[in-house]
Amino acid sequence: MNLLKRVCKLLLPSNLCTAMLALPLFCFVCVAPLSIANENLEPILKLVLELDDPSFQRDLLKGMREGLAGKRNLTPPPSWEKVSKKLGESPDLALREEVRLLGLTFGDELSLKTLKKKALDGKVPVEERKRALKTLVEKKAKGLAEDLKKLLDDDSLRIDALRGLAVYATPDVPGQVLARYPTMNSKEKREAIQLLVSRTAFADVLLAAMSDGKVRPSDVPVFAARQIQGFGGRERQNLLRKTWGELRSTSGNKQALYTRYKKLLTPNNLEQADLSKGRLLYQKTCGACHKLYGIGGQIGPDLTGTDRATLDYLLENVLEPNAAIGKDYQLSVITTKDGRALSGVISAENASSLVVRTLTEEVTISIEDIASRKVLPVSMMPEGIFQALPDPDARDLAAYLMGNRQVPLPKE
């Protein structure tokens, strides 16, 4: 308990300590450091040096690292060199890993080289490589862009490389991605599209590729098209309409849409639907955000227990996604100082960083990197999902959504 009191005084205002003391140390450390003040770093490191239990040391270092999320190249506290040397040689693998990860925050060159080596080594377990690469990307490690381009040819880390390249504004990125696009699988193509709509210049290259037939318009979801639309520019908007189609708002024309889809989605027509194809369409249009039957994303609500079997309920939510928006699902648009645009929901925030849950991943953004931040009065779910599909596809998707059991995907 004395140890816990010391941690509490270091990390929290005094009025919160009493409540937090009821937690075990490992839980406390994960909850407490929402944001750690710089002046608290040295006392915490001294405490780490006093401890003999690797699990306590690991939890404190992890708590420091998470509390400093979003901060980069801080001046290392006086005790850091001693901690790094002593615990960096610990027989405890997880503890050594925490030392390296925290070292990046302090601009530790040895930590940087060690993590880069791990990320690029094909003999290291894939999950360890992924964790190392994710940390390097979050810290915007110098020289990483070139390594990420090489990893586009690594089957096990291609998706991670695509996500990482969105952080770097090097002009050759779109060409590197599109050169490999024809050989990518569906998940990789989805990540590639998200990367290519993350910056205005990248989006222009994507539009040109669509115009040349190198990228199919059906590969670009409504959400991505809406992000391109958000970049503005008359020529860009004209090319978007020409290559992808019209992003129409349902405002003022909702009754006509209700009438149209009620005529299409009659019980007789729904019985003729291809449910397996409907599931495939669901994966492409809805699955990145919503979970159904235990599978899918977590940006939007879980659809498994909803009243989706009722046609009126389904049409209301698909045709009018902005009619009622829960606070947790409001769309935020974050623009960084180097021109990157991210659209998603804010899942966590503290004084130094925020976490944006996008269509494909969770991204930690340093507060100091943000140029603008807007909360839009619209849902993450775009309008026009049914309208973007041919009627037979809209029927198949609706039938799958209204079903009460999982079905197999179509055979390839």
Protein Blocks (a to p, Z undefined) as FASTA:
>chain_A
ZZmmmmmmmmpcfklmmmmmmpcfklmmmmmmmpacfklmmmmmmmmmmpmbfklmmmmm
mmmmmmmgoiahiacdfklmmmmmmmmmgfblklmmmmmmmmmmnopaklmmmmmmmmmm
mkbcfklmmmmmmmmmmnopghklmmmmmmmmmmklmmmmmmmmmmpccfklmmmmmmmm
mmpcfklmmmmmmmmmmpfklmmmmmmmmmnopacfklpcfklmmmmmmngpjklmmmmm
mmnopcddfehilmmmmmmmmmmmgfklmmmpcfklmmmmmmmmmmmmpccehiacfkbc
cfklmcklpmklmmmmmmmmmlpccfklcccddddfkopacddddfbdcfkbccdddfkb
ccdddfklpmbdcddfbdfbdghklmmpcfklmmmmmmmmmpcbdcddddZZ
